[in-house]
């Protein structure tokens, strides 16, 4: 039995953004897009969420039946928020199309140690999976970070119909890995979604808190572990 108390270890599930990869650059902000269309931007009415009305833990099965349905839902939420900011019908379609494109425009990069860690886990025969609160096209994001093919299983909340820490996305990912919760370690940078959720579902959990992260890390629940980067995963899964 390893130091995490998992026996046997068969799979490691990773959060994606903030755990495996970081942003090098983003597209235009929503305020930039409004300005380009000559429209006033009301940040208070717009709200904090980049796409809007999709919070961690939410379930959205009816919008996850297909890529077309999910993209339509993303655009619908942008449309509602634009109307709340006073955008009229004449400007709405062009603005929403531009806002949606901006939300998909980014350059990502894997953290330095990530490719080597994932390769070594695979060499040891462990199933490597990504389980992320992300949009439908997470494969494109993974590839843009240089990690295409590094994970055997890739699951996004958009396709699973629920956002971490909703148990549905954990169940969906583990079923695709063909492992039980007690045979898996979850690794992520968010305590609520990537630590508390996996622990409640029966997985072990490792919280990653890197040196460049802002502020102080949240207290961990009993049974969770914390490390400064993903090299700790290799120690926890060493036979």
C-alpha positions as CSV (number, residue, x, y, z in Angstrom):
1,X,0.0,0.0,0.0
2,X,1.4,3.4,-1.0
3,X,1.6,6.6,1.1
4,X,-1.8,7.7,-0.1
5,X,-3.4,4.6,1.3
6,X,-4.6,3.5,-2.1
7,X,-4.2,-0.2,-2.9
8,X,-3.9,-0.9,-5.7
9,X,-3.4,2.3,-7.7
10,X,-4.6,2.0,-11.2
11,X,-5.5,5.5,-12.4
12,X,-4.6,9.1,-11.9
13,X,-7.2,11.7,-12.9
14,X,-5.9,15.3,-13.5
15,X,-7.7,18.6,-13.6
16,X,-6.6,20.4,-16.7
17,X,-6.3,24.2,-16.4
18,X,-4.1,25.3,-13.5
19,X,-2.9,21.7,-13.0
20,X,-1.5,20.5,-16.3
21,X,-1.5,23.7,-18.2
22,X,-1.5,27.5,-17.8
23,X,-2.4,30.4,-20.1
24,X,0.3,32.2,-22.0
25,X,-2.2,34.6,-23.5
26,X,-5.9,35.1,-23.8
27,X,-8.1,36.6,-26.5
28,X,-9.9,39.9,-26.1
29,X,-11.7,40.6,-22.9
30,X,-15.5,41.0,-23.1
31,X,-15.0,44.7,-22.4
32,X,-12.6,44.8,-25.5
33,X,-15.3,43.1,-27.7
34,X,-18.0,45.6,-26.6
35,X,-15.6,48.5,-27.3
36,X,-14.8,47.1,-30.8
37,X,-18.6,47.1,-31.6
38,X,-18.9,50.6,-30.2
39,X,-21.1,49.5,-27.3
40,X,-20.9,50.4,-23.7
41,X,-19.9,47.7,-21.3
42,X,-21.5,47.4,-17.9
43,X,-19.3,45.1,-15.8
44,X,-21.7,44.9,-12.9
45,X,-24.6,43.7,-15.1
46,X,-22.3,41.5,-17.1
47,X,-21.1,39.5,-14.1
48,X,-17.8,37.7,-13.3
49,X,-18.2,34.4,-15.2
50,X,-16.6,34.5,-18.7
51,X,-19.4,32.5,-20.3
52,X,-21.9,33.0,-17.5
53,X,-24.4,31.0,-15.4
54,X,-22.2,27.9,-15.2
55,X,-20.9,27.3,-11.7
56,X,-18.9,24.5,-10.2
57,X,-21.1,21.7,-9.1
58,X,-23.9,22.5,-11.6
59,X,-25.6,19.8,-13.7
60,X,-26.7,20.6,-17.2
61,X,-27.7,17.4,-18.9
62,X,-30.2,18.9,-21.3
63,X,-27.5,21.1,-22.8
64,X,-24.9,18.3,-23.1
65,X,-26.7,16.0,-25.5
66,X,-24.5,17.2,-28.4
67,X,-21.8,19.7,-29.3
68,X,-24.4,21.8,-31.2
69,X,-26.7,21.9,-28.1
70,X,-23.9,22.9,-25.8
71,X,-22.5,25.7,-28.1
72,X,-26.1,27.0,-28.5
73,X,-26.3,27.1,-24.7
74,X,-23.0,29.1,-24.4
75,X,-24.3,31.6,-27.0
76,X,-27.7,31.8,-25.3
77,X,-26.1,32.8,-22.0
78,X,-23.9,35.4,-23.7
79,X,-27.1,36.7,-25.4
80,X,-28.9,37.1,-22.1
81,X,-26.1,38.9,-20.5
82,X,-25.7,41.3,-23.5
83,X,-29.4,42.1,-23.3
84,X,-28.9,42.9,-19.6
85,X,-26.2,45.4,-20.6
86,X,-28.7,47.1,-22.9
87,X,-27.6,45.7,-26.2
88,X,-30.4,45.9,-28.8
89,X,-31.5,43.3,-31.4
90,X,-29.7,45.1,-34.2
91,X,-26.3,44.6,-32.6
92,X,-26.9,41.3,-30.7
93,X,-26.0,38.6,-33.2
94,X,-22.7,40.1,-34.3
95,X,-21.7,40.9,-30.7
96,X,-22.5,37.4,-29.4
97,X,-20.6,35.7,-32.2
98,X,-17.5,37.9,-31.4
99,X,-17.9,37.3,-27.7
100,X,-18.1,33.5,-28.2
101,X,-15.0,33.5,-30.4
102,X,-13.1,35.5,-27.8
103,X,-13.9,32.9,-25.2
104,X,-12.2,30.3,-27.3
105,X,-9.1,32.2,-28.2
106,X,-6.1,31.5,-26.1
107,X,-2.6,30.1,-26.0
108,X,-1.9,27.4,-23.4
109,X,1.4,25.8,-22.3
110,X,2.0,22.7,-20.1
111,X,3.8,23.2,-16.9
112,X,7.4,22.2,-17.2
113,X,7.3,18.9,-15.3
114,X,4.0,17.7,-16.8
115,X,5.0,15.9,-20.0
116,X,7.6,13.9,-18.1
117,X,5.3,13.0,-15.3
118,X,2.5,11.8,-17.6
119,X,4.9,9.8,-19.7
120,X,6.3,8.1,-16.6
121,X,2.8,7.3,-15.2
122,X,2.0,5.7,-18.6
123,X,5.2,3.7,-18.6
124,X,4.3,2.3,-15.2
125,X,1.0,1.1,-16.6
126,X,-1.2,3.6,-14.9
127,X,-4.3,5.0,-16.6
128,X,-3.8,8.8,-17.1
129,X,-7.1,10.7,-17.4
130,X,-8.1,14.4,-17.6
131,X,-11.3,15.4,-15.9
132,X,-12.0,19.1,-16.4
133,X,-14.6,21.8,-16.1
134,X,-14.2,22.9,-19.7
135,X,-16.1,23.4,-22.9
136,X,-17.0,20.8,-25.5
137,X,-13.7,21.0,-27.4
138,X,-11.2,20.3,-24.6
139,X,-9.2,18.1,-27.0
140,X,-8.2,21.2,-28.9
141,X,-7.1,22.9,-25.6
142,X,-5.1,19.8,-24.6
143,X,-3.4,19.7,-28.0
144,X,-2.7,23.4,-27.9
145,X,-0.8,22.8,-24.6
146,X,1.3,20.2,-26.3
147,X,-0.3,17.3,-24.4
148,X,-2.2,15.6,-27.2
149,X,-2.1,11.8,-26.6
150,X,-0.7,12.2,-23.1
151,X,-3.9,11.0,-21.4
152,X,-5.8,7.9,-22.3
153,X,-9.1,9.3,-21.2
154,X,-10.2,13.0,-21.6
155,X,-13.5,14.1,-20.0
156,X,-15.0,17.6,-20.0
157,X,-17.9,18.8,-18.0
158,X,-19.6,20.0,-21.2
159,X,-19.8,16.4,-22.5
160,X,-20.4,14.7,-19.1
161,X,-23.3,17.0,-18.3
162,X,-22.0,18.2,-14.9
163,X,-19.2,20.3,-13.5
164,X,-16.9,19.2,-10.7
165,X,-17.5,18.5,-7.9
166,X,-20.8,17.1,-9.1
167,X,-20.3,13.3,-8.7
168,X,-21.7,12.7,-12.2
169,X,-18.4,13.8,-13.9
170,X,-16.3,11.7,-11.6
171,X,-18.5,8.6,-12.2
172,X,-18.3,9.2,-16.0
173,X,-14.5,9.5,-15.9
174,X,-14.0,6.5,-13.8
175,X,-16.3,4.4,-15.9
176,X,-14.3,5.3,-19.0
177,X,-11.1,4.3,-17.1
178,X,-12.7,1.0,-15.9
179,X,-11.6,1.6,-12.3
180,X,-13.3,2.0,-9.0
181,X,-13.0,5.2,-6.9
182,X,-10.7,3.6,-4.4
183,X,-8.2,2.7,-7.2
184,X,-7.8,6.3,-8.3
185,X,-6.0,9.5,-7.3
186,X,-7.4,12.9,-8.3
187,X,-5.0,15.8,-8.8
188,X,-6.0,19.4,-9.1
189,X,-5.5,23.0,-8.0
190,X,-9.0,23.8,-6.6
191,X,-9.9,22.6,-3.2
192,X,-13.7,22.6,-3.7
193,X,-13.8,20.9,-7.1
194,X,-10.6,18.8,-7.1
195,X,-10.2,17.8,-3.5
196,X,-13.5,17.8,-1.6
197,X,-15.4,16.4,-4.6
198,X,-13.1,13.4,-5.3
199,X,-12.7,12.6,-1.5
200,X,-16.5,12.5,-1.2
201,X,-16.7,10.2,-4.1
202,X,-14.1,7.8,-2.6
203,X,-11.0,8.8,-4.4
204,X,-7.7,10.0,-2.9
205,X,-6.9,13.7,-3.6
206,X,-3.8,15.7,-4.1
207,X,-4.0,19.5,-4.1
208,X,-1.4,21.3,-6.3
209,X,-0.3,24.7,-5.0
210,X,2.4,26.1,-7.2
211,X,4.9,28.8,-6.1
212,X,3.4,31.3,-8.5
213,X,-0.1,31.0,-7.3
214,X,-1.6,34.1,-5.6
215,X,-2.4,34.3,-1.9
216,X,-2.5,31.5,0.6
217,X,-3.9,28.0,-0.1
218,X,-7.1,27.0,1.6
219,X,-7.0,24.5,4.5
220,X,-7.4,20.9,3.2
221,X,-10.0,18.5,4.4
222,X,-8.9,15.4,6.3
223,X,-7.3,12.8,4.1
224,X,-6.1,15.2,1.4
225,X,-2.5,15.9,0.4
226,X,-0.8,18.9,-1.0
227,X,2.3,19.4,-3.2
228,X,4.1,22.1,-5.1
229,X,4.0,20.4,-8.5
230,X,3.1,17.1,-10.1
231,X,6.4,15.3,-9.5
232,X,4.8,14.4,-6.1
233,X,2.4,12.1,-8.1
234,X,5.3,9.9,-9.0
235,X,6.2,9.3,-5.4
236,X,2.6,8.6,-4.5
237,X,2.3,6.0,-7.3
238,X,5.7,4.4,-6.9
239,X,5.4,0.6,-6.5
